[in-house]
Amino acid sequence: MKIISKAWIVLAFCTLTLGVSAQNQEKFGHINFADLYALMPGLDSVKAVYEKYAASVQDQFDAMQNELQTKITDYQNNQTTMSEIIRQTKEREITDLQTRMEAFQTSAQQDLQNKETELTTPIIEKAQNAVKEVAKENGYTYILNSTGGMLLFADPGDDVMDLVKKKLGIQ
């Protein structure tokens, strides 16, 4: 009788352990986040704002380039008739303008990156939040980004793109 009782206890414990193990089983999903980002509403207006901003920066650089070219042409055309002090002053102006243009280029590149980040961050956050909500609603433990070879094997997981698109109202 004790043996049968112990057997039932062991059997119940094993069944309970397997049940708990099955409940704690991890669920994996994957999504191509780059594809999702490309489908996000509002991305067209972000691109338009960025392009307008980049064009204004380029216009400023072009104006500086035109000024430099004018100074170089003036220097070359009048170099033979200039006094030494005027020639040195013109050379310094040209060198200073070239230095400012290099600094402007470096600053402009950083400024454009900052502007892009400022404009795209809300869209990326909205997509990330939708992925998190889909994960919670559908019981996923992990959702991996399958963009750019970051996922080597995805067979046991589910592609959650359709669920996230539905959450965002994207057709």
ZADO-272124 format. One record per residue (C-alpha): residue in one letter; z, x, y. Coordinates in nm, 4 decimals, padded with zeros to 6 digits. Last residue first. Layout:
BEGIN
<res:A	z:Z	x:X	y:Y>
...
END
This chain:
BEGIN
<res:Q	z:-04.4858	x:-00.2854	y:04.7178>
<res:I	z:-04.1909	x:-00.1396	y:04.9039>
<res:G	z:-03.8912	x:-00.3676	y:04.9639>
<res:L	z:-03.6434	x:-00.0790	y:04.9609>
<res:K	z:-03.4566	x:-00.2060	y:04.6528>
<res:K	z:-03.7900	x:-00.2899	y:04.4875>
<res:K	z:-03.9138	x:00.0622	y:04.5547>
<res:V	z:-03.5900	x:00.1957	y:04.4057>
<res:L	z:-03.6292	x:-00.0120	y:04.0887>
<res:D	z:-03.9976	x:00.0795	y:04.0540>
<res:M	z:-03.9234	x:00.4514	y:04.0935>
<res:V	z:-03.6411	x:00.4470	y:03.8359>
<res:D	z:-03.8223	x:00.6488	y:03.5704>
<res:D	z:-03.5892	x:00.6205	y:03.2722>
<res:G	z:-03.4405	x:00.9127	y:03.0875>
<res:P	z:-03.4612	x:01.0188	y:02.7241>
<res:D	z:-03.8086	x:01.1697	y:02.7651>
<res:A	z:-03.7510	x:01.3570	y:03.0890>
<res:F	z:-03.7760	x:01.7249	y:03.0026>
<res:L	z:-03.8387	x:02.0116	y:03.2415>
<res:L	z:-03.7349	x:01.8424	y:03.5630>
<res:M	z:-03.7528	x:02.0468	y:03.8810>
<res:G	z:-04.1256	x:02.0943	y:03.8248>
<res:G	z:-04.2240	x:02.0001	y:04.1773>
<res:T	z:-04.0768	x:01.6545	y:04.1997>
<res:S	z:-03.8905	x:01.5122	y:03.8981>
<res:N	z:-03.5728	x:01.4530	y:04.0970>
<res:L	z:-03.2943	x:01.3656	y:03.8550>
<res:I	z:-03.0926	x:01.0469	y:03.8343>
<res:Y	z:-02.7586	x:01.0950	y:03.6622>
<res:T	z:-02.4872	x:00.8631	y:03.5312>
<res:Y	z:-02.7072	x:00.5587	y:03.5529>
<res:G	z:-02.5358	x:00.2209	y:03.5169>
<res:N	z:-02.8086	x:-00.0023	y:03.6598>
<res:E	z:-02.6378	x:-00.1157	y:03.9799>
<res:K	z:-02.4784	x:00.2259	y:04.0417>
<res:A	z:-02.8010	x:00.4199	y:03.9934>
<res:V	z:-03.0007	x:00.1666	y:04.1957>
<res:E	z:-02.7486	x:00.1998	y:04.4803>
<res:K	z:-02.7665	x:00.5790	y:04.4685>
<res:V	z:-03.1488	x:00.5735	y:04.4721>
<res:A	z:-03.1423	x:00.3327	y:04.7688>
<res:N	z:-02.9010	x:00.5631	y:04.9513>
<res:Q	z:-03.1317	x:00.8587	y:04.8927>
<res:A	z:-03.4298	x:00.6642	y:05.0313>
<res:K	z:-03.2359	x:00.5612	y:05.3428>
<res:E	z:-03.1088	x:00.9166	y:05.3872>
<res:I	z:-03.4631	x:01.0544	y:05.3675>
<res:I	z:-03.5832	x:00.8042	y:05.6283>
<res:P	z:-03.2911	x:00.8775	y:05.8625>
<res:T	z:-03.3446	x:01.2557	y:05.8235>
<res:T	z:-03.7173	x:01.2474	y:05.8993>
<res:L	z:-03.7127	x:01.2310	y:06.2800>
<res:E	z:-03.4286	x:01.4748	y:06.3481>
<res:T	z:-03.5547	x:01.7133	y:06.0807>
<res:E	z:-03.9048	x:01.7115	y:06.2303>
<res:K	z:-03.7610	x:01.7683	y:06.5774>
<res:N	z:-03.5511	x:02.0605	y:06.4531>
<res:Q	z:-03.8545	x:02.2183	y:06.2866>
<res:L	z:-04.0549	x:02.1720	y:06.6065>
<res:D	z:-03.7774	x:02.3342	y:06.8122>
<res:Q	z:-03.7615	x:02.6306	y:06.5746>
<res:Q	z:-04.1372	x:02.6831	y:06.6038>
<res:A	z:-04.1215	x:02.6319	y:06.9802>
<res:S	z:-03.8498	x:02.8942	y:07.0223>
<res:T	z:-04.0535	x:03.1544	y:06.8383>
<res:Q	z:-04.3687	x:03.0659	y:07.0299>
<res:F	z:-04.1834	x:03.0598	y:07.3629>
<res:A	z:-04.0365	x:03.4042	y:07.2950>
<res:E	z:-04.3847	x:03.5393	y:07.2233>
<res:M	z:-04.5193	x:03.3698	y:07.5365>
<res:R	z:-04.2349	x:03.5100	y:07.7462>
<res:T	z:-04.3158	x:03.8615	y:07.6216>
<res:Q	z:-04.6850	x:03.8159	y:07.7018>
<res:L	z:-04.5924	x:03.6891	y:08.0485>
<res:D	z:-04.3708	x:03.9907	y:08.1075>
<res:T	z:-04.6475	x:04.2286	y:07.9984>
<res:I	z:-04.8996	x:04.0612	y:08.2286>
<res:E	z:-04.6587	x:04.0606	y:08.5222>
<res:R	z:-04.5699	x:04.4274	y:08.4540>
<res:E	z:-04.9398	x:04.5208	y:08.4550>
<res:K	z:-04.9864	x:04.3330	y:08.7842>
<res:T	z:-04.6895	x:04.5168	y:08.9408>
<res:Q	z:-04.8175	x:04.8531	y:08.8175>
<res:R	z:-05.1623	x:04.7847	y:08.9656>
<res:I	z:-05.0068	x:04.6670	y:09.2923>
<res:I	z:-04.7976	x:04.9870	y:09.3188>
<res:E	z:-05.0927	x:05.2119	y:09.2323>
<res:S	z:-05.3225	x:05.0527	y:09.4900>
<res:M	z:-05.5814	x:04.8164	y:09.3573>
<res:T	z:-05.9569	x:04.8610	y:09.4147>
<res:T	z:-06.0449	x:04.9879	y:09.0664>
<res:Q	z:-05.8276	x:04.7287	y:08.8916>
<res:N	z:-05.9836	x:04.4319	y:09.0671>
<res:N	z:-06.1959	x:04.2788	y:08.7902>
<res:Q	z:-05.9686	x:04.3901	y:08.5045>
<res:Y	z:-05.6521	x:04.2677	y:08.6754>
<res:D	z:-05.8063	x:03.9345	y:08.7695>
<res:T	z:-05.9306	x:03.8870	y:08.4124>
<res:I	z:-05.5890	x:03.9776	y:08.2703>
<res:K	z:-05.4092	x:03.7439	y:08.5126>
<res:T	z:-05.6454	x:03.4568	y:08.4357>
<res:Q	z:-05.6101	x:03.5147	y:08.0603>
<res:L	z:-05.2325	x:03.5112	y:08.0917>
<res:E	z:-05.2365	x:03.1880	y:08.2929>
<res:N	z:-05.4666	x:03.0305	y:08.0354>
<res:Q	z:-05.2298	x:03.1374	y:07.7565>
<res:M	z:-04.9326	x:02.9913	y:07.9421>
<res:A	z:-05.1184	x:02.6631	y:07.9845>
<res:D	z:-05.2102	x:02.6682	y:07.6134>
<res:F	z:-04.8422	x:02.7162	y:07.5238>
<res:Q	z:-04.7448	x:02.4129	y:07.7322>
<res:D	z:-05.0222	x:02.2066	y:07.5751>
<res:Q	z:-04.9069	x:02.3151	y:07.2269>
<res:V	z:-04.5539	x:02.1910	y:07.3008>
<res:S	z:-04.6945	x:01.8592	y:07.4232>
<res:A	z:-04.9142	x:01.8358	y:07.1124>
<res:A	z:-04.6128	x:01.8986	y:06.8861>
<res:Y	z:-04.4270	x:01.6089	y:07.0524>
<res:K	z:-04.7238	x:01.3750	y:07.0103>
<res:E	z:-04.7621	x:01.4855	y:06.6467>
<res:Y	z:-04.3928	x:01.4264	y:06.5813>
<res:V	z:-04.3980	x:01.0782	y:06.7336>
<res:A	z:-04.7090	x:00.9846	y:06.5317>
<res:K	z:-04.5634	x:01.1243	y:06.2086>
<res:V	z:-04.2416	x:00.9291	y:06.2598>
<res:S	z:-04.4458	x:00.6139	y:06.3279>
<res:D	z:-04.6329	x:00.6597	y:06.0007>
<res:L	z:-04.3105	x:00.7243	y:05.8060>
<res:G	z:-04.1632	x:00.3931	y:05.9153>
<res:P	z:-04.1695	x:00.2397	y:05.5692>
<res:M	z:-04.1242	x:00.4923	y:05.2890>
<res:L	z:-04.4160	x:00.5388	y:05.0505>
<res:A	z:-04.4527	x:00.9161	y:05.1017>
<res:Y	z:-04.0767	x:00.9539	y:05.0509>
<res:L	z:-04.1002	x:00.7792	y:04.7127>
<res:D	z:-04.3797	x:01.0116	y:04.6027>
<res:A	z:-04.1758	x:01.3138	y:04.7120>
<res:F	z:-03.8702	x:01.1734	y:04.5313>
<res:N	z:-04.0461	x:01.1611	y:04.1952>
<res:I	z:-03.7746	x:00.9737	y:04.0108>
<res:H	z:-03.5642	x:01.0348	y:03.7027>
<res:G	z:-03.3069	x:00.8502	y:03.4981>
<res:F	z:-03.0253	x:00.9531	y:03.2685>
<res:K	z:-02.7537	x:00.7386	y:03.1109>
<res:E	z:-02.4396	x:00.9096	y:02.9870>
<res:Q	z:-02.2555	x:00.7607	y:02.6941>
<res:N	z:-01.9028	x:00.6648	y:02.7917>
<res:Q	z:-01.9218	x:00.3227	y:02.6274>
<res:A	z:-02.0602	x:00.4737	y:02.3081>
<res:S	z:-01.7746	x:00.7239	y:02.2965>
<res:V	z:-01.5208	x:00.4462	y:02.3518>
<res:G	z:-01.6718	x:00.2521	y:02.0634>
<res:L	z:-01.6854	x:00.5604	y:01.8417>
<res:T	z:-01.3195	x:00.6304	y:01.9124>
<res:L	z:-01.2221	x:00.2691	y:01.8450>
<res:T	z:-01.4120	x:00.2685	y:01.5156>
<res:C	z:-01.2549	x:00.5986	y:01.4156>
<res:F	z:-00.9057	x:00.4731	y:01.5087>
<res:A	z:-00.9602	x:00.1481	y:01.3190>
<res:L	z:-01.0754	x:00.3397	y:01.0095>
<res:V	z:-00.7781	x:00.5778	y:01.0325>
<res:I	z:-00.5391	x:00.2830	y:01.0716>
<res:W	z:-00.7067	x:00.0946	y:00.7872>
<res:A	z:-00.6873	x:00.4037	y:00.5627>
<res:K	z:-00.3199	x:00.4523	y:00.6545>
<res:S	z:-00.2452	x:00.0933	y:00.5598>
<res:I	z:-00.4371	x:00.1316	y:00.2331>
<res:I	z:-00.2463	x:00.4504	y:00.1529>
<res:K	z:00.0849	x:00.2856	y:00.2373>
<res:M	z:00.0000	x:00.0000	y:00.0000>
END
